[in-house]
Amino acid sequence: MFYETEKNDHGLARPPFKSIAVPRPIAWISTLDAEGRANLAPYSQFTNLTFDPPYILFSANRDYDGARKDTTNNIELTGEFVHNMVTYDLLDKMNITAAAFEPGVDEFEAAGLTKEPSVMVKPPRVAESPIHLECKYVTTICLPGTSAVGNADIIIGKVVGVHIKDEYILPNGKIDIEKIKPLARMGYSDYTFIEKVFEYVPSDAAHDEGDRALGLEGATGAFGKK
Ligand SMILES: Cc1cc2nc3c(=O)[nH]c(=O)nc-3n(C[C@H](O)[C@H](O)[C@H](O)COP(=O)(O)O)c2cc1C
């Protein structure tokens, strides 16, 4: 089948698009508002952009009335946010934090989550989460939509601090992803989580060239200065 997105003539009972870029890890973003009140919300239109230094982005659609999300407003106001990794065990609590609470409502409290101080930024971390990225705001890219909700604010942040709970670090220095079971979004109301990791180290010459292999691993700081 083929459909044009502007015509949306896919003819399927359910919209297919969000099932195509899958699985999407879920940015679980904690921020502070102008009064210092905590906010927490999930964003699955999320990815890392580069690694030396590390940058991430997530995309916040506007609300049905065209208003920007609390997360967007808080980040632009304070210049800081934290990404807290969502795991399979945290699914229900993550979902509670997605409710359309009024600005100023603390979703940590609504979901029964514990705040843990950050090191380099002011927004607190989700203590129950195994990995946190402390971020400084870089910029917002606004994409025009075909509806109020379709308007999207893409937030880019520079990762300035990384927390990984020691219990999830393997003796070989890798993160124990199978133990963490990171949760990810797919289309519809479907989710998945990572329970199987396999290693693929190609033996061809292209992958043996030192810098290239380091780049594939994301070895921040391993390269000569520009
Ligand atoms: C798993 C999941 C993923 C979500 N991903 C997004 C997303 O990528 N973009 C978005 O605008 N909203 C997303 N939402 C909805 C927001 O979390 C929701 O609008 C929330 O109320 C925003 O909170 P805030 O206004 O405090 O930022 C997602 C919800 C869930 C449950």
The ligand as a Gaussian input file, in Angstrom:
#p B3LYP/6-31G(d) Opt

LIG

0 1
 C        4.525000       7.327000      26.593000
 C        4.114000       8.742000      26.291000
 C        4.826000       9.454000      25.351000
 C        4.474000      10.777000      25.068000
 N        5.186000      11.445000      24.117000
 C        4.861000      12.723000      23.810000
 C        5.602000      13.428000      22.820000
 O        6.561000      12.918000      22.238000
 N        5.231000      14.711000      22.549000
 C        4.194000      15.322000      23.211000
 O        3.911000      16.493000      22.942000
 N        3.498000      14.665000      24.170000
 C        3.806000      13.397000      24.481000
 N        3.090000      12.725000      25.439000
 C        2.035000      13.457000      26.155000
 C        2.601000      14.364000      27.261000
 O        3.315000      13.578000      28.216000
 C        1.441000      15.092000      27.964000
 O        0.899000      16.035000      27.043000
 C        1.830000      15.771000      29.250000
 O        0.643000      16.227000      29.903000
 C        2.737000      16.958000      29.054000
 O        3.029000      17.479000      30.335000
 P        3.602000      18.925000      30.594000
 O        2.604000      19.933000      30.083000
 O        3.761000      18.964000      32.073000
 O        4.904000      19.037000      29.856000
 C        3.394000      11.408000      25.738000
 C        2.673000      10.662000      26.689000
 C        3.029000       9.349000      26.959000
 C        2.231000       8.563000      27.960000

